[in-house]
Amino acid sequence: MTRPVWKGAISFGLLNIPVNLINAEKSNDLKFNLVDSKDKNRIRYVRVNEETGEEVPWNEIVKAFEFSDNNYIMLTDEDFKMADLKATKTIDIETFINGADLSLMYIEKPYYIEPSKGGEKAYVLLRDALKKTEKIAISRVVIRTREYLAAIYPDNELLILNLIRFNQEIKPIDDLKIPENIKIKPKEMQLAVKLIEDMTEEWVPENYEDEYRKSLMELIEEKAKGVEVIEEDEEEIDQSNVIDILDLLKQSVDANDSKKSDKKEKSSKSKSSEKSKKSAS
């Protein structure tokens, strides 16, 4: 388990639950370096003083707020802590909402909540109470130098804290062109619902991977071997004809039925093969 990014307590009424926050995200990005195309030497960024042009080391760089033209107030880590000493060490639960009421567009960044020594019983109490009531706790937390709104909810035996966006961080939809007065035929709706139901399955996160990253790594490996990578021609999409939604839905349902049939057949063959091996042994 990685080191906690935050240590403090959840404030639940008069109850304080000592906890640690541990980043639940793991970066899977491919890291690229910038190089000079002529000689492949690395390009590096430097931090320079805009007046002297001299490079400034990290330990001499501080955060500052410009309160008027070219007038700066320099702030240290201690200054940020002093702004609200209590808030930097507590996750204050303000209210509880129904789980279904939190729109997914507000979800931002997940953290694991780990109980600290002495907080185990209160941790389990909050976790199980949230499970029983099917509620989400809405709270505030200061991480580093910024206050966040956060949702706390149970995930199996664990409590999760997910940072959520403030309402003012969501762009208004006034300028979007939302379709109006579109008539859907009953048969179209029937087929669309059937397709959704047929394609519905249990959510298993392990079944999904970053296909683009995988494809890019394969391309990099081919280039490393000296293999010439030929770009495939993109298939042009003809939008000149009127789309027959009903026909496309029928084709989609048929294709999905065929796909499910193939899966069942493969599964059946696999089970038969295993039985044969067991019988032979």
N, C-alpha and C positions, 0 to 999 in steps of 0.2 A: 504494500500500500504506500502511495506517495505521501509526502509530508503535508500536513494541514496548511491551507492557505489562510485560515482564519481560526482563531480560538476565542470562545466566549460562552454565552449561555442563551438559551431560548427563554424569553419571558412569557410565561403562560399564566395569566392572572397573577397571583402571588407566588406562583411556583417558578423557580429558576432551574433550568435543566442544562448543566454544563455540557457543551458539545464542541466538536471540531468540524470544520467544513473542509471537504476534500474534493478537489476538482474531478468531476466525473467524465470530462471530455479527454479524448486522446487524439492528438493531431495525426492525421494520416496523409498530410500534404507531402508532395514530392518537393524537395528543396532544390532550387536552381541557383547557380551563381551567375553573375553578369561578367562576361569576359570581352576583351577586345577581339573583334572578328579577324583582325589582321594577324595577331601573334598568339591569341588565346590566353593572354595574361589577364589575371583577375582585375576587375574594376572595384575599387573600394570607396566607400563614402567616408568623409571625415567631418568632424564637428569643428567648425572654424568660427572665430570671432569676426563678425561682419565689419568691424572697424579695422582691426590689425591684420586680419587674414591668417592669423596664427591658429593652429589646432589647439583645442581645449580638452584636457583629459576629463573623463567621466566624474572623477571625484571633486572637480571644481565647478561642475554644472549643477545649478539649483533651479527649482521652479519659482516663477515670479508672476505676479498679476499686474498688468498695465492698467492703473486706475485713471491715468490721463496721459496725454501724448509724451512718450519717452520717460514717464515716471513709473517706476516699478517698485512693488513691495515684494521682497524675497521671502519665501516660505519654506520652512523645514518640515520634516516628518512629524516633529513634536508639535508644530503649529496645527497641523491637520488633526492630530489626536486631541489637542486642547479644544478644538472647535466644538466637540461634543464627546467628552470622554466616555460617558455612559453608552451612547449610541454605537461607538466603535467596538464595544464589547458585548452588546446584546442584540438578539434577534427579537424584536418586539412584535408579538402577535396582536394585530389590531381587530381582526374580525374573522369570521368563518363564512364560507360560501358553499353552495352545492357544487360538487365536482363538475357537473355538466355546464355550469354557468361561465366557466373560464374559457374564453375563445383561444384556440391554438395559436392565433397570430400574435398573442401577447407573450408566449413562451420564448425565452431568450437563451439561458445558459444553466445547465444542471450542476448541482453539487451533491455529493453524498454527505449526509449528516451522521457523524459517529459520536456516540455518547462518551463523555470523559468520565474519569473515575468518580464514582459517587452519584452519577446521573443516570445509571442504568434503569432503575425502577421507574423514574419519572419519564424517561425516554419511551419505555415500553407502554406506559400508561397513555401518553399522548398518541403514540402510533396506533394502539388498539382502539382508542376512542375515536380517532379519525376514521379507522376502518369501519367501526360500528355505525357511525353517523353518516358515512359516505360524504364527509366534508373536506374542504381544503382550507388550510389556515393562510390568511393573507397577512403578511408581516413586512417590516422594514428592517434593513440591515445596511451597515456601512462597511464596505470592503475597500481597503486602501484609502482612497480619498473621495469616494463617491457614495451617496446613499442610493439604495436600490429598493424597489418594491419586489417582494418575493412570495412565492407560493410554497407551502410545506404540505407534503402529502405522503402517504405510505406506499411503498412498493415492496410487496412481500414482507420480509422481516426488517426492511430498511426504511428510514425516513429520508426523503429527498427534498432538497431546497432548490427550487428553480427560479432564477431571476426572471421577473416579468417586466414588460415595458410599461412605463407610465402612459396614460391615454394621450398626452400631448406629443408623445414620440411616434404615434401612429398617424400617417398622412390621411387627411379627409378624402372621402370618395366622391366629392361633389363633381370633379372634372371627369370622372370615368363614364364611359358610355355603356350603360347597363341596358340589355335588351328589354323592350317592353312590348306588350300586346302580341306576344308570340304564341300561336295556338299549337298545342301538342296533341296529336291524334291519340286516341285511347290505345290503339295497337302499338304505336311507337313507345308509349309509356310502359305497356305490358312487356314488350321485348327488352326495353332498357332495364326494367326491374329484374327480369329473369336473368339477363346477362350479369347484373351486379350480384344477384344471389348465387348464381353458378360460379362466379369468380371469387366469392367470399371464402376465406379460409382463416385458420388460426394464425395470429401474428407471431412469427418466429424471426426475431431480428437477425439471428445468425445465418439465415438463408439469403441475406442480401449483402452485396459487397459493392465497392466503388468500381463500376465497370470501366469508367473513363480512365481512372488511375491504372487499372490493370492493362488496358489497351495501350496506354502511353508507355508503361514500363516495358511491354513487349516490343514496342517500336524502338525504344532506347536500346534494348538488348540486341535487336537486329542490327541497328546502326553500329553498335560496339563491335559486332562481328564483321562489319564491313559489308553487310548485305544492303543493297539498294532497296529502299522502300518506295513502292509505286503508289501514287495517290489514286484512289478509286473515284470514278466519275459519279457525282451525285445525281440521284434520280430526281428529275424535275417533276414537281407536282402541278398537274393541270387543274386549275381552278375555274376554267372557263365554263365547264358544264355544271348544271344544277345538281347538287348532291341529293341522292335519294336516300334519306336517313333510314327509312324502313328497310330498304334492301341491304344497307350496310349493317344494320342491327341483326337482320336474319343471318347474314354471312358470319358475323361475329359470334352469334349464339351457336351456329353449326360448327365453326372452327373450335370454339371452346369445348363443345361436346366431344369433338374428335380428339382433342388434346387430353381430356379427362379419361376417355376410353383407352388411349395409348398408355397413360400412366397406370391405369388399373391392370392392363395387360402385362406391362413390364413388371409390376409388383407381383402379379400372379406367377409369372415365369420365375422370378427371383425366389419366391417361396417354394415353388415346386423343385427348383434346383437345390435349395437347402435341404428339403426333405429327402431328396435322392441321395445327397451326400451322407446324411445321417443314416439312411437305410444301408448304404454300402459299407459304412464303418461298423 
